[in-house]
């Protein structure tokens, strides 16, 4: 999950963990793709409003990497 420091990411984390999901939160967009490559997520959730990069640009960054070509975002 990608979000801002003041986002609802932590609330979503609690809700999803209660449902049995394993969650990793990446705050901010700096180095996001590299961090996600280490985590190897099955799905990527993100805030619609990010502070330092648009969601569209971040999705494009992910799609350029073969590891994320078919990962739902």
mmCIF file as gemmi writes it, N, C-alpha and C atoms, coordinates in Angstrom:
data_model
loop_
_atom_site.group_PDB
_atom_site.id
_atom_site.type_symbol
_atom_site.label_atom_id
_atom_site.label_alt_id
_atom_site.label_comp_id
_atom_site.label_asym_id
_atom_site.label_entity_id
_atom_site.label_seq_id
_atom_site.pdbx_PDB_ins_code
_atom_site.Cartn_x
_atom_site.Cartn_y
_atom_site.Cartn_z
_atom_site.occupancy
_atom_site.B_iso_or_equiv
_atom_site.pdbx_formal_charge
_atom_site.auth_seq_id
_atom_site.auth_asym_id
_atom_site.pdbx_PDB_model_num
ATOM 1 N N . UNK Axp A 1 ? 0.846 -1.157 0 1 0 ? 1 A 1
ATOM 2 C CA . UNK Axp A 1 ? 0 0 0 1 0 ? 1 A 1
ATOM 3 C C . UNK Axp A 1 ? 0.901 1.233 0 1 0 ? 1 A 1
ATOM 4 N N . UNK Axp A 2 ? 0.589 2.176 -0.855 1 0 ? 2 A 1
ATOM 5 C CA . UNK Axp A 2 ? 1.38 3.395 -0.977 1 0 ? 2 A 1
ATOM 6 C C . UNK Axp A 2 ? 0.514 4.563 -0.539 1 0 ? 2 A 1
ATOM 7 N N . UNK Axp A 3 ? 1.039 5.363 0.381 1 0 ? 3 A 1
ATOM 8 C CA . UNK Axp A 3 ? 0.265 6.484 0.886 1 0 ? 3 A 1
ATOM 9 C C . UNK Axp A 3 ? 1.12 7.59 1.437 1 0 ? 3 A 1
ATOM 10 N N . UNK Axp A 4 ? 0.471 8.663 1.812 1 0 ? 4 A 1
ATOM 11 C CA . UNK Axp A 4 ? 1.134 9.787 2.461 1 0 ? 4 A 1
ATOM 12 C C . UNK Axp A 4 ? 1.181 9.535 3.96 1 0 ? 4 A 1
ATOM 13 N N . UNK Axp A 5 ? 2.027 10.25 4.641 1 0 ? 5 A 1
ATOM 14 C CA . UNK Axp A 5 ? 2.116 10.115 6.096 1 0 ? 5 A 1
ATOM 15 C C . UNK Axp A 5 ? 0.773 10.39 6.772 1 0 ? 5 A 1
ATOM 16 N N . UNK Axp A 6 ? 0.04 11.348 6.261 1 0 ? 6 A 1
ATOM 17 C CA . UNK Axp A 6 ? -1.247 11.718 6.866 1 0 ? 6 A 1
ATOM 18 C C . UNK Axp A 6 ? -2.42 11.1 6.118 1 0 ? 6 A 1
ATOM 19 N N . UNK Axp A 7 ? -2.249 9.875 5.671 1 0 ? 7 A 1
ATOM 20 C CA . UNK Axp A 7 ? -3.304 9.238 4.89 1 0 ? 7 A 1
ATOM 21 C C . UNK Axp A 7 ? -4.063 8.219 5.73 1 0 ? 7 A 1
ATOM 22 N N . UNK Axp A 8 ? -4.996 7.599 5.105 1 0 ? 8 A 1
ATOM 23 C CA . UNK Axp A 8 ? -5.766 6.559 5.778 1 0 ? 8 A 1
ATOM 24 C C . UNK Axp A 8 ? -5.127 5.191 5.604 1 0 ? 8 A 1
ATOM 25 N N . UNK Axp A 9 ? -3.893 5.137 5.128 1 0 ? 9 A 1
ATOM 26 C CA . UNK Axp A 9 ? -3.209 3.864 4.886 1 0 ? 9 A 1
ATOM 27 C C . UNK Axp A 9 ? -3.132 3.01 6.143 1 0 ? 9 A 1
ATOM 28 N N . UNK Axp A 10 ? -2.856 3.635 7.271 1 0 ? 10 A 1
ATOM 29 C CA . UNK Axp A 10 ? -2.739 2.861 8.514 1 0 ? 10 A 1
ATOM 30 C C . UNK Axp A 10 ? -4.088 2.29 8.937 1 0 ? 10 A 1
ATOM 31 N N . UNK Axp A 11 ? -5.16 3.021 8.689 1 0 ? 11 A 1
ATOM 32 C CA . UNK Axp A 11 ? -6.496 2.504 8.999 1 0 ? 11 A 1
ATOM 33 C C . UNK Axp A 11 ? -6.838 1.329 8.089 1 0 ? 11 A 1
ATOM 34 N N . UNK Axp A 12 ? -6.506 1.477 6.81 1 0 ? 12 A 1
ATOM 35 C CA . UNK Axp A 12 ? -6.732 0.379 5.868 1 0 ? 12 A 1
ATOM 36 C C . UNK Axp A 12 ? -5.897 -0.84 6.247 1 0 ? 12 A 1
ATOM 37 N N . UNK Axp A 13 ? -4.678 -0.594 6.711 1 0 ? 13 A 1
ATOM 38 C CA . UNK Axp A 13 ? -3.814 -1.697 7.134 1 0 ? 13 A 1
ATOM 39 C C . UNK Axp A 13 ? -4.491 -2.512 8.229 1 0 ? 13 A 1
ATOM 40 N N . UNK Axp A 14 ? -5.044 -1.848 9.221 1 0 ? 14 A 1
ATOM 41 C CA . UNK Axp A 14 ? -5.717 -2.535 10.326 1 0 ? 14 A 1
ATOM 42 C C . UNK Axp A 14 ? -6.903 -3.345 9.805 1 0 ? 14 A 1
ATOM 43 N N . UNK Axp A 15 ? -7.706 -2.731 8.951 1 0 ? 15 A 1
ATOM 44 C CA . UNK Axp A 15 ? -8.875 -3.421 8.412 1 0 ? 15 A 1
ATOM 45 C C . UNK Axp A 15 ? -8.479 -4.659 7.602 1 0 ? 15 A 1
ATOM 46 N N . UNK Axp A 16 ? -7.465 -4.521 6.765 1 0 ? 16 A 1
ATOM 47 C CA . UNK Axp A 16 ? -7.056 -5.64 5.924 1 0 ? 16 A 1
ATOM 48 C C . UNK Axp A 16 ? -6.353 -6.736 6.725 1 0 ? 16 A 1
ATOM 49 N N . UNK Axp A 17 ? -5.542 -6.355 7.711 1 0 ? 17 A 1
ATOM 50 C CA . UNK Axp A 17 ? -4.898 -7.371 8.564 1 0 ? 17 A 1
ATOM 51 C C . UNK Axp A 17 ? -5.945 -8.167 9.339 1 0 ? 17 A 1
ATOM 52 N N . UNK Axp A 18 ? -7.006 -7.477 9.796 1 0 ? 18 A 1
ATOM 53 C CA . UNK Axp A 18 ? -8.09 -8.165 10.501 1 0 ? 18 A 1
ATOM 54 C C . UNK Axp A 18 ? -8.772 -9.2 9.606 1 0 ? 18 A 1
ATOM 55 N N . UNK Axp A 19 ? -8.713 -8.987 8.296 1 0 ? 19 A 1
ATOM 56 C CA . UNK Axp A 19 ? -9.288 -9.932 7.338 1 0 ? 19 A 1
ATOM 57 C C . UNK Axp A 19 ? -8.291 -11.007 6.911 1 0 ? 19 A 1
ATOM 58 N N . UNK Axp A 20 ? -7.064 -10.954 7.482 1 0 ? 20 A 1
ATOM 59 C CA . UNK Axp A 20 ? -6.076 -11.987 7.207 1 0 ? 20 A 1
ATOM 60 C C . UNK Axp A 20 ? -5.059 -11.67 6.126 1 0 ? 20 A 1
ATOM 61 N N . UNK Axp A 21 ? -5.049 -10.434 5.636 1 0 ? 21 A 1
ATOM 62 C CA . UNK Axp A 21 ? -4.099 -10.048 4.598 1 0 ? 21 A 1
ATOM 63 C C . UNK Axp A 21 ? -2.781 -9.581 5.201 1 0 ? 21 A 1
ATOM 64 N N . UNK Axp A 22 ? -1.704 -9.817 4.486 1 0 ? 22 A 1
ATOM 65 C CA . UNK Axp A 22 ? -0.385 -9.309 4.864 1 0 ? 22 A 1
ATOM 66 C C . UNK Axp A 22 ? -0.194 -7.978 4.138 1 0 ? 22 A 1
ATOM 67 N N . UNK Axp A 23 ? 0.117 -6.931 4.888 1 0 ? 23 A 1
ATOM 68 C CA . UNK Axp A 23 ? 0.186 -5.575 4.336 1 0 ? 23 A 1
ATOM 69 C C . UNK Axp A 23 ? 1.549 -4.958 4.618 1 0 ? 23 A 1
ATOM 70 N N . UNK Axp A 24 ? 2.083 -4.28 3.618 1 0 ? 24 A 1
ATOM 71 C CA . UNK Axp A 24 ? 3.284 -3.456 3.772 1 0 ? 24 A 1
ATOM 72 C C . UNK Axp A 24 ? 2.911 -2.057 3.299 1 0 ? 24 A 1
ATOM 73 N N . UNK Axp A 25 ? 3.254 -1.042 4.084 1 0 ? 25 A 1
ATOM 74 C CA . UNK Axp A 25 ? 2.958 0.332 3.685 1 0 ? 25 A 1
ATOM 75 C C . UNK Axp A 25 ? 4.255 1.027 3.282 1 0 ? 25 A 1
ATOM 76 N N . UNK Axp A 26 ? 4.215 1.694 2.152 1 0 ? 26 A 1
ATOM 77 C CA . UNK Axp A 26 ? 5.317 2.54 1.702 1 0 ? 26 A 1
ATOM 78 C C . UNK Axp A 26 ? 4.783 3.967 1.751 1 0 ? 26 A 1
ATOM 79 N N . UNK Axp A 27 ? 5.403 4.798 2.582 1 0 ? 27 A 1
ATOM 80 C CA . UNK Axp A 27 ? 4.971 6.194 2.682 1 0 ? 27 A 1
ATOM 81 C C . UNK Axp A 27 ? 5.778 7.042 1.71 1 0 ? 27 A 1
ATOM 82 N N . UNK Axp A 28 ? 5.075 7.822 0.9 1 0 ? 28 A 1
ATOM 83 C CA . UNK Axp A 28 ? 5.735 8.668 -0.086 1 0 ? 28 A 1
ATOM 84 C C . UNK Axp A 28 ? 6.045 7.881 -1.346 1 0 ? 28 A 1
ATOM 85 N N . UNK Axp A 29 ? 6.572 8.566 -2.35 1 0 ? 29 A 1
ATOM 86 C CA . UNK Axp A 29 ? 6.832 7.901 -3.629 1 0 ? 29 A 1
ATOM 87 C C . UNK Axp A 29 ? 8.315 7.749 -3.947 1 0 ? 29 A 1
ATOM 88 N N . UNK Axp A 30 ? 9.18 8.295 -3.136 1 0 ? 30 A 1
ATOM 89 C CA . UNK Axp A 30 ? 10.625 8.179 -3.374 1 0 ? 30 A 1
ATOM 90 C C . UNK Axp A 30 ? 11.065 6.726 -3.227 1 0 ? 30 A 1
ATOM 91 N N . UNK Axp A 31 ? 11.594 6.158 -4.294 1 0 ? 31 A 1
ATOM 92 C CA . UNK Axp A 31 ? 12.078 4.782 -4.256 1 0 ? 31 A 1
ATOM 93 C C . UNK Axp A 31 ? 10.98 3.732 -4.15 1 0 ? 31 A 1
ATOM 94 N N . UNK Axp A 32 ? 9.757 4.13 -4.478 1 0 ? 32 A 1
ATOM 95 C CA . UNK Axp A 32 ? 8.612 3.239 -4.317 1 0 ? 32 A 1
ATOM 96 C C . UNK Axp A 32 ? 8.747 1.966 -5.146 1 0 ? 32 A 1
ATOM 97 N N . UNK Axp A 33 ? 9.117 2.102 -6.4 1 0 ? 33 A 1
ATOM 98 C CA . UNK Axp A 33 ? 9.213 0.921 -7.264 1 0 ? 33 A 1
ATOM 99 C C . UNK Axp A 33 ? 10.276 -0.048 -6.751 1 0 ? 33 A 1
ATOM 100 N N . UNK Axp A 34 ? 11.4 0.476 -6.302 1 0 ? 34 A 1
ATOM 101 C CA . UNK Axp A 34 ? 12.471 -0.376 -5.782 1 0 ? 34 A 1
ATOM 102 C C . UNK Axp A 34 ? 12.025 -1.099 -4.512 1 0 ? 34 A 1
ATOM 103 N N . UNK Axp A 35 ? 11.356 -0.374 -3.632 1 0 ? 35 A 1
ATOM 104 C CA . UNK Axp A 35 ? 10.864 -0.994 -2.397 1 0 ? 35 A 1
ATOM 105 C C . UNK Axp A 35 ? 9.841 -2.073 -2.715 1 0 ? 35 A 1
ATOM 106 N N . UNK Axp A 36 ? 8.96 -1.786 -3.667 1 0 ? 36 A 1
ATOM 107 C CA . UNK Axp A 36 ? 7.932 -2.759 -4.049 1 0 ? 36 A 1
ATOM 108 C C . UNK Axp A 36 ? 8.564 -3.996 -4.686 1 0 ? 36 A 1
ATOM 109 N N . UNK Axp A 37 ? 9.64 -3.819 -5.441 1 0 ? 37 A 1
ATOM 110 C CA . UNK Axp A 37 ? 10.33 -4.974 -6.025 1 0 ? 37 A 1
ATOM 111 C C . UNK Axp A 37 ? 10.86 -5.9 -4.933 1 0 ? 37 A 1
ATOM 112 N N . UNK Axp A 38 ? 11.315 -5.33 -3.823 1 0 ? 38 A 1
ATOM 113 C CA . UNK Axp A 38 ? 11.798 -6.138 -2.692 1 0 ? 38 A 1
ATOM 114 C C . UNK Axp A 38 ? 10.647 -6.882 -2.017 1 0 ? 38 A 1
ATOM 115 N N . UNK Axp A 39 ? 9.498 -6.225 -1.909 1 0 ? 39 A 1
ATOM 116 C CA . UNK Axp A 39 ? 8.337 -6.8 -1.222 1 0 ? 39 A 1
ATOM 117 C C . UNK Axp A 39 ? 7.657 -7.879 -2.076 1 0 ? 39 A 1
ATOM 118 N N . UNK Axp A 40 ? 7.644 -7.684 -3.408 1 0 ? 40 A 1
ATOM 119 C CA . UNK Axp A 40 ? 6.969 -8.583 -4.345 1 0 ? 40 A 1
ATOM 120 C C . UNK Axp A 40 ? 5.469 -8.733 -4.037 1 0 ? 40 A 1
ATOM 121 N N . UNK Axp A 41 ? 4.728 -7.633 -4.139 1 0 ? 41 A 1
ATOM 122 C CA . UNK Axp A 41 ? 3.296 -7.677 -3.793 1 0 ? 41 A 1
ATOM 123 C C . UNK Axp A 41 ? 2.459 -8.411 -4.826 1 0 ? 41 A 1
ATOM 124 N N . UNK Axp A 42 ? 1.31 -8.912 -4.385 1 0 ? 42 A 1
ATOM 125 C CA . UNK Axp A 42 ? 0.337 -9.516 -5.29 1 0 ? 42 A 1
ATOM 126 C C . UNK Axp A 42 ? -0.602 -8.47 -5.865 1 0 ? 42 A 1
ATOM 127 N N . UNK Axp A 43 ? -0.737 -7.355 -5.16 1 0 ? 43 A 1
ATOM 128 C CA . UNK Axp A 43 ? -1.593 -6.244 -5.577 1 0 ? 43 A 1
ATOM 129 C C . UNK Axp A 43 ? -1.008 -4.962 -4.964 1 0 ? 43 A 1
ATOM 130 N N . UNK Axp A 44 ? -1.213 -3.843 -5.631 1 0 ? 44 A 1
ATOM 131 C CA . UNK Axp A 44 ? -0.733 -2.557 -5.118 1 0 ? 44 A 1
ATOM 132 C C . UNK Axp A 44 ? -1.926 -1.633 -4.934 1 0 ? 44 A 1
ATOM 133 N N . UNK Axp A 45 ? -2.106 -1.152 -3.725 1 0 ? 45 A 1
ATOM 134 C CA . UNK Axp A 45 ? -3.131 -0.16 -3.416 1 0 ? 45 A 1
ATOM 135 C C . UNK Axp A 45 ? -2.426 1.153 -3.126 1 0 ? 45 A 1
ATOM 136 N N . UNK Axp A 46 ? -3.02 2.257 -3.54 1 0 ? 46 A 1
ATOM 137 C CA . UNK Axp A 46 ? -2.395 3.545 -3.236 1 0 ? 46 A 1
ATOM 138 C C . UNK Axp A 46 ? -3.449 4.623 -3.067 1 0 ? 46 A 1
ATOM 139 N N . UNK Axp A 47 ? -3.046 5.653 -2.325 1 0 ? 47 A 1
ATOM 140 C CA . UNK Axp A 47 ? -3.88 6.84 -2.179 1 0 ? 47 A 1
ATOM 141 C C . UNK Axp A 47 ? -4.085 7.468 -3.549 1 0 ? 47 A 1
ATOM 142 N N . UNK Axp A 48 ? -5.225 8.064 -3.738 1 0 ? 48 A 1
ATOM 143 C CA . UNK Axp A 48 ? -5.496 8.774 -4.978 1 0 ? 48 A 1
ATOM 144 C C . UNK Axp A 48 ? -4.695 10.066 -5.025 1 0 ? 48 A 1
ATOM 145 N N . UNK Axp A 49 ? -4.499 10.683 -3.864 1 0 ? 49 A 1
ATOM 146 C CA . UNK Axp A 49 ? -3.754 11.936 -3.782 1 0 ? 49 A 1
ATOM 147 C C . UNK Axp A 49 ? -2.418 11.683 -3.086 1 0 ? 49 A 1
ATOM 148 N N . UNK Axp A 50 ? -1.341 11.748 -3.84 1 0 ? 50 A 1
ATOM 149 C CA . UNK Axp A 50 ? -0.001 11.602 -3.285 1 0 ? 50 A 1
ATOM 150 C C . UNK Axp A 50 ? 0.675 12.971 -3.298 1 0 ? 50 A 1
ATOM 151 N N . UNK Axp A 51 ? 1.538 13.215 -2.322 1 0 ? 51 A 1
ATOM 152 C CA . UNK Axp A 51 ? 2.144 14.539 -2.17 1 0 ? 51 A 1
ATOM 153 C C . UNK Axp A 51 ? 3.139 14.899 -3.267 1 0 ? 51 A 1
ATOM 154 N N . UNK Axp A 52 ? 4.002 13.961 -3.64 1 0 ? 52 A 1
ATOM 155 C CA . UNK Axp A 52 ? 5.127 14.342 -4.483 1 0 ? 52 A 1
ATOM 156 C C . UNK Axp A 52 ? 5.124 13.772 -5.9 1 0 ? 52 A 1
ATOM 157 N N . UNK Axp A 53 ? 4.087 13.011 -6.263 1 0 ? 53 A 1
ATOM 158 C CA . UNK Axp A 53 ? 3.998 12.462 -7.619 1 0 ? 53 A 1
ATOM 159 C C . UNK Axp A 53 ? 2.544 12.108 -7.893 1 0 ? 53 A 1
ATOM 160 N N . UNK Axp A 54 ? 2.117 12.258 -9.13 1 0 ? 54 A 1
ATOM 161 C CA . UNK Axp A 54 ? 0.735 11.899 -9.454 1 0 ? 54 A 1
ATOM 162 C C . UNK Axp A 54 ? 0.598 10.381 -9.497 1 0 ? 54 A 1
ATOM 163 N N . UNK Axp A 55 ? -0.59 9.913 -9.217 1 0 ? 55 A 1
ATOM 164 C CA . UNK Axp A 55 ? -0.864 8.477 -9.258 1 0 ? 55 A 1
ATOM 165 C C . UNK Axp A 55 ? -0.612 7.945 -10.669 1 0 ? 55 A 1
ATOM 166 N N . UNK Axp A 56 ? -1.014 8.703 -11.67 1 0 ? 56 A 1
ATOM 167 C CA . UNK Axp A 56 ? -0.833 8.28 -13.055 1 0 ? 56 A 1
ATOM 168 C C . UNK Axp A 56 ? 0.643 8.067 -13.382 1 0 ? 56 A 1
ATOM 169 N N . UNK Axp A 57 ? 1.484 8.994 -12.943 1 0 ? 57 A 1
ATOM 170 C CA . UNK Axp A 57 ? 2.923 8.877 -13.188 1 0 ? 57 A 1
ATOM 171 C C . UNK Axp A 57 ? 3.496 7.668 -12.456 1 0 ? 57 A 1
ATOM 172 N N . UNK Axp A 58 ? 3.064 7.452 -11.23 1 0 ? 58 A 1
ATOM 173 C CA . UNK Axp A 58 ? 3.567 6.32 -10.456 1 0 ? 58 A 1
ATOM 174 C C . UNK Axp A 58 ? 3.148 4.992 -11.093 1 0 ? 58 A 1
ATOM 175 N N . UNK Axp A 59 ? 1.917 4.914 -11.572 1 0 ? 59 A 1
ATOM 176 C CA . UNK Axp A 59 ? 1.465 3.694 -12.25 1 0 ? 59 A 1
ATOM 177 C C . UNK Axp A 59 ? 2.296 3.466 -13.51 1 0 ? 59 A 1
ATOM 178 N N . UNK Axp A 60 ? 2.567 4.523 -14.26 1 0 ? 60 A 1
ATOM 179 C CA . UNK Axp A 60 ? 3.422 4.401 -15.449 1 0 ? 60 A 1
ATOM 180 C C . UNK Axp A 60 ? 4.808 3.89 -15.073 1 0 ? 60 A 1
ATOM 181 N N . UNK Axp A 61 ? 5.359 4.392 -13.966 1 0 ? 61 A 1
ATOM 182 C CA . UNK Axp A 61 ? 6.674 3.925 -13.496 1 0 ? 61 A 1
ATOM 183 C C . UNK Axp A 61 ? 6.642 2.426 -13.218 1 0 ? 61 A 1
ATOM 184 N N . UNK Axp A 62 ? 5.582 1.974 -12.549 1 0 ? 62 A 1
ATOM 185 C CA . UNK Axp A 62 ? 5.457 0.548 -12.251 1 0 ? 62 A 1
ATOM 186 C C . UNK Axp A 62 ? 5.335 -0.277 -13.527 1 0 ? 62 A 1
ATOM 187 N N . UNK Axp A 63 ? 4.526 0.177 -14.457 1 0 ? 63 A 1
ATOM 188 C CA . UNK Axp A 63 ? 4.273 -0.582 -15.681 1 0 ? 63 A 1
ATOM 189 C C . UNK Axp A 63 ? 5.51 -0.713 -16.57 1 0 ? 63 A 1
ATOM 190 N N . UNK Axp A 64 ? 6.483 0.147 -16.401 1 0 ? 64 A 1
ATOM 191 C CA . UNK Axp A 64 ? 7.733 0.049 -17.164 1 0 ? 64 A 1
ATOM 192 C C . UNK Axp A 64 ? 8.592 -1.121 -16.695 1 0 ? 64 A 1
ATOM 193 N N . UNK Axp A 65 ? 8.317 -1.628 -15.492 1 0 ? 65 A 1
ATOM 194 C CA . UNK Axp A 65 ? 9.106 -2.719 -14.923 1 0 ? 65 A 1
ATOM 195 C C . UNK Axp A 65 ? 8.423 -4.055 -15.181 1 0 ? 65 A 1
ATOM 196 N N . UNK Axp A 66 ? 9.145 -5.032 -15.731 1 0 ? 66 A 1
ATOM 197 C CA . UNK Axp A 66 ? 8.536 -6.328 -16.036 1 0 ? 66 A 1
ATOM 198 C C . UNK Axp A 66 ? 7.86 -6.998 -14.842 1 0 ? 66 A 1
ATOM 199 N N . UNK Axp A 67 ? 8.39 -6.804 -13.66 1 0 ? 67 A 1
ATOM 200 C CA . UNK Axp A 67 ? 7.828 -7.447 -12.464 1 0 ? 67 A 1
ATOM 201 C C . UNK Axp A 67 ? 6.419 -6.96 -12.157 1 0 ? 67 A 1
ATOM 202 N N . UNK Axp A 68 ? 6.037 -5.795 -12.659 1 0 ? 68 A 1
ATOM 203 C CA . UNK Axp A 68 ? 4.733 -5.202 -12.335 1 0 ? 68 A 1
ATOM 204 C C . UNK Axp A 68 ? 3.805 -5.091 -13.542 1 0 ? 68 A 1
ATOM 205 N N . UNK Axp A 69 ? 4.181 -5.744 -14.635 1 0 ? 69 A 1
ATOM 206 C CA . UNK Axp A 69 ? 3.403 -5.654 -15.865 1 0 ? 69 A 1
ATOM 207 C C . UNK Axp A 69 ? 1.958 -6.135 -15.662 1 0 ? 69 A 1
ATOM 208 N N . UNK Axp A 70 ? 1.782 -7.181 -14.868 1 0 ? 70 A 1
ATOM 209 C CA . UNK Axp A 70 ? 0.444 -7.764 -14.689 1 0 ? 70 A 1
ATOM 210 C C . UNK Axp A 70 ? -0.081 -7.677 -13.261 1 0 ? 70 A 1
ATOM 211 N N . UNK Axp A 71 ? 0.604 -6.948 -12.403 1 0 ? 71 A 1
ATOM 212 C CA . UNK Axp A 71 ? 0.156 -6.795 -11.006 1 0 ? 71 A 1
ATOM 213 C C . UNK Axp A 71 ? -0.988 -5.784 -10.992 1 0 ? 71 A 1
ATOM 214 N N . UNK Axp A 72 ? -2.124 -6.133 -10.377 1 0 ? 72 A 1
ATOM 215 C CA . UNK Axp A 72 ? -3.222 -5.162 -10.277 1 0 ? 72 A 1
ATOM 216 C C . UNK Axp A 72 ? -2.808 -3.958 -9.428 1 0 ? 72 A 1
ATOM 217 N N . UNK Axp A 73 ? -3.094 -2.777 -9.958 1 0 ? 73 A 1
ATOM 218 C CA . UNK Axp A 73 ? -2.795 -1.54 -9.225 1 0 ? 73 A 1
ATOM 219 C C . UNK Axp A 73 ? -4.091 -0.768 -9.086 1 0 ? 73 A 1
